[in-house]
Amino acid sequence: MAAPALARCMARTGVLPLGQAWGRAPRLPPSPLPAQRRAFSNNKVLVELDESAGVATMKFKSPPVNSLSLDFLTEFCISLEKLENDRACRGVILTSAVPKIFSSGLDITEMCGKSTEHYAEFWRAVQEMWLRLYSSNMVTVAAVNGSSPAGGCLIALTCDYRIMAENPKFSIGLNEAQLGIVAPFWFKDTFVNVVGHRVAESSLQLGSLHSAPEAHRIGLVDELVPEEKLKDRATAVMQQWLALPDHARQLTKTMMRKAVLDRLVAHREEDVQNFISFISKESIQKSLRMYMEMLKKKKS
Ligand SMILES: CCCCC/C=C\C/C=C\CCC/C=C/C(=O)SCCNC(=O)CCNC(=O)[C@H](O)C(C)(C)COP(=O)(O)OP(=O)(O)OC[C@H]1O[C@@H](n2cnc3c(N)ncnc32)[C@H](O)[C@@H]1OP(=O)(O)O
């Protein structure tokens, strides 16, 4: 199904028509086939699957800043679903093909001056991305090779393990408060599960963007490595995780994440309505417009 048709279907039903994102049967190990590499790509996400290792790399390629637009989110979910259903794939590394940027977070233009229907469609796609990634049966490793504010940080937090390039110019964090907006409860829950309540509380209130060393110190990322070693390190970490039996790891992951996933699943439509009423406020629209202007001025 083409991305726009799929987006419409997601807007109508609230889920991708490809199957449920959570509560799947455990994955089976891949059959011992000869070594093979496959790649598939749509406009914004490139996927390379190394069948012999059982590992895919998903590269975000939506310049200039890999913002999470409706199209991006739809393509992301399609790619993830394909891998989830592929017995040859047991793990996925998420990284960026755009230099210096992992992802700039939700596409602000999707949240400015649009219709209620558009906000609902967009927010369902954001929810879908998170539900699918957080509940994935695959091992998920974020190789954070650039700045990663807000929704970009959420993607990294949603993975099982985070490795960041130790470039002092890269920052990561849930900076929503700086935009005059509020991270929804499931962003907050995911953050708390990674860094703990105290750190999450102050970081969220201040809308902090943490430098790579600071992010490592507070546990937001698990490791820092020189940029040129990021890919190899992500591959090595993936191998360590895949050395364990899938079923034990998957059931443990489900046990750790179920409460947080269930909370959104139970309140999904309410969360969409909250988003619409919040984002439609004139004061919030004004804050977002000013923020976009600030980004543009920074350039000139
Ligand atoms: C109790 C009640 C609670 C109710 C709550 C209910 C619901 C919750 C409501 C809302 C929740 C929303 C959650 C939002 C999450 C988000 O992710 S918001 C997005 C936050 N992102 C950012 O703040 C990042 C902004 N961007 C930057 O800081 C920089 O662009 C950069 C990523 C560091 C890259 O810098 P640089 O390389 O210098 O590139 P430029 O700044 O020049 O940018 C290039 C062009 O890209 C445009 N752009 C950048 N980011 C975005 C974005 N996120 N969306 C759309 N567009 C973006 C930028 O404007 C430039 O455009 P032009 O070339 O000037 O046209």
The ligand as a Tripos MOL2 file, in Angstrom:
@<TRIPOS>MOLECULE
LIG
   65    67     1     0     0
SMALL
NO_CHARGES

@<TRIPOS>ATOM
      1 C1         -1.2080   18.4110   30.9480 C.3       1 LIG1
      2 C2         -1.6800   18.5830   29.5430 C.3       1 LIG1
      3 C3         -0.7150   17.9100   28.6170 C.3       1 LIG1
      4 C4         -1.3280   17.7610   27.2580 C.3       1 LIG1
      5 C5         -0.2890   17.2370   26.3550 C.3       1 LIG1
      6 C6         -0.9290   16.6590   25.2130 C.2       1 LIG1
      7 C7         -0.2780   16.4300   24.1430 C.2       1 LIG1
      8 C8          1.1260   16.8460   23.9240 C.3       1 LIG1
      9 C9          1.2380   17.9660   22.9720 C.2       1 LIG1
     10 C10         2.2820   18.1260   22.2030 C.2       1 LIG1
     11 C11         3.4320   17.2170   22.2390 C.3       1 LIG1
     12 C12         4.3310   17.4410   21.1070 C.3       1 LIG1
     13 C13         5.6290   16.7330   21.3490 C.3       1 LIG1
     14 C14         6.6540   17.2950   20.4210 C.2       1 LIG1
     15 C15         7.7760   16.6610   20.1710 C.2       1 LIG1
     16 C16         8.7710   17.1920   19.2290 C.2       1 LIG1
     17 O1          9.5760   16.4560   18.7410 O.2       1 LIG1
     18 S1          8.7240   18.8460   18.7960 S.3       1 LIG1
     19 C17        10.1580   19.1320   17.7900 C.3       1 LIG1
     20 C18        11.2950   19.5710   18.6480 C.3       1 LIG1
     21 N1         12.4700   19.7380   17.8410 N.am      1 LIG1
     22 C19        13.3430   20.6890   18.0360 C.2       1 LIG1
     23 O2         13.2360   21.4930   18.9180 O.2       1 LIG1
     24 C20        14.4950   20.7510   17.0730 C.3       1 LIG1
     25 C21        14.5260   22.0300   16.3220 C.3       1 LIG1
     26 N2         15.6310   22.0370   15.3990 N.am      1 LIG1
     27 C22        16.9080   22.3150   15.7620 C.2       1 LIG1
     28 O3         17.2310   22.5320   16.9040 O.2       1 LIG1
     29 C23        17.9110   22.3450   14.6470 C.3       1 LIG1
     30 O4         17.2400   22.4430   13.4320 O.3       1 LIG1
     31 C24        18.8250   21.1080   14.6040 C.3       1 LIG1
     32 C25        18.0350   19.8190   14.5990 C.3       1 LIG1
     33 C26        19.7830   21.1210   15.8030 C.3       1 LIG1
     34 C27        19.6700   21.1730   13.3130 C.3       1 LIG1
     35 O5         20.3400   22.3820   13.2570 O.3       1 LIG1
     36 P1         20.9720   22.8660   11.8630 P.3       1 LIG1
     37 O6         21.7590   21.7710   11.2540 O.co2     1 LIG1
     38 O7         21.6440   24.1660   12.1140 O.co2     1 LIG1
     39 O8         19.7120   23.0350   10.8980 O.3       1 LIG1
     40 P2         18.6470   24.2430   10.8710 P.3       1 LIG1
     41 O9         18.2830   24.6340   12.2400 O.co2     1 LIG1
     42 O10        19.1660   25.2900    9.9520 O.co2     1 LIG1
     43 O11        17.3770   23.5070   10.2360 O.3       1 LIG1
     44 C28        17.2990   23.2120    8.8500 C.3       1 LIG1
     45 C29        15.8620   23.3590    8.4120 C.3       1 LIG1
     46 O12        15.0740   22.3780    9.0940 O.3       1 LIG1
     47 C30        13.9960   23.0380    9.7720 C.3       1 LIG1
     48 N3         13.6730   22.2490   10.9980 N.ar      1 LIG1
     49 C31        14.5000   21.9530   11.9880 C.ar      1 LIG1
     50 N4         13.8610   21.1790   12.9270 N.ar      1 LIG1
     51 C32        12.6100   21.0070   12.4910 C.ar      1 LIG1
     52 C33        11.4700   20.2950   13.0150 C.ar      1 LIG1
     53 N5         11.5030   19.6080   14.1720 N.pl3     1 LIG1
     54 N6         10.3360   20.3410   12.3060 N.ar      1 LIG1
     55 C34        10.2650   21.0120   11.1110 C.ar      1 LIG1
     56 N7         11.3220   21.7050   10.5690 N.ar      1 LIG1
     57 C35        12.4780   21.6920   11.2590 C.ar      1 LIG1
     58 C36        14.5280   24.4070   10.0820 C.3       1 LIG1
     59 O13        13.4960   25.3060   10.3270 O.3       1 LIG1
     60 C37        15.2780   24.7170    8.7960 C.3       1 LIG1
     61 O14        14.3150   25.0450    7.8080 O.3       1 LIG1
     62 P3         14.6610   26.1030    6.6540 P.3       1 LIG1
     63 O15        15.8240   25.5420    5.9020 O.co2     1 LIG1
     64 O16        14.9990   27.4170    7.3430 O.co2     1 LIG1
     65 O17        13.4100   26.2110    5.8570 O.co2     1 LIG1
@<TRIPOS>BOND
     1     1     2 1
     2     2     3 1
     3     3     4 1
     4     4     5 1
     5     5     6 1
     6     6     7 2
     7     7     8 1
     8     8     9 1
     9     9    10 2
    10    10    11 1
    11    11    12 1
    12    12    13 1
    13    13    14 1
    14    14    15 2
    15    15    16 1
    16    16    17 2
    17    16    18 1
    18    18    19 1
    19    19    20 1
    20    20    21 1
    21    21    22 1
    22    22    23 2
    23    22    24 1
    24    24    25 1
    25    25    26 1
    26    26    27 1
    27    27    28 2
    28    27    29 1
    29    29    30 1
    30    29    31 1
    31    31    32 1
    32    31    33 1
    33    31    34 1
    34    34    35 1
    35    35    36 1
    36    36    37 2
    37    36    38 1
    38    36    39 1
    39    39    40 1
    40    40    41 2
    41    40    42 1
    42    40    43 1
    43    43    44 1
    44    44    45 1
    45    45    46 1
    46    45    60 1
    47    46    47 1
    48    47    48 1
    49    47    58 1
    50    48    49 ar
    51    48    57 ar
    52    49    50 ar
    53    50    51 ar
    54    51    52 ar
    55    51    57 ar
    56    52    53 1
    57    52    54 ar
    58    54    55 ar
    59    55    56 ar
    60    56    57 ar
    61    58    59 1
    62    58    60 1
    63    60    61 1
    64    61    62 1
    65    62    63 2
    66    62    64 1
    67    62    65 1
@<TRIPOS>SUBSTRUCTURE
     1 LIG1         1 GROUP 0 **** ****
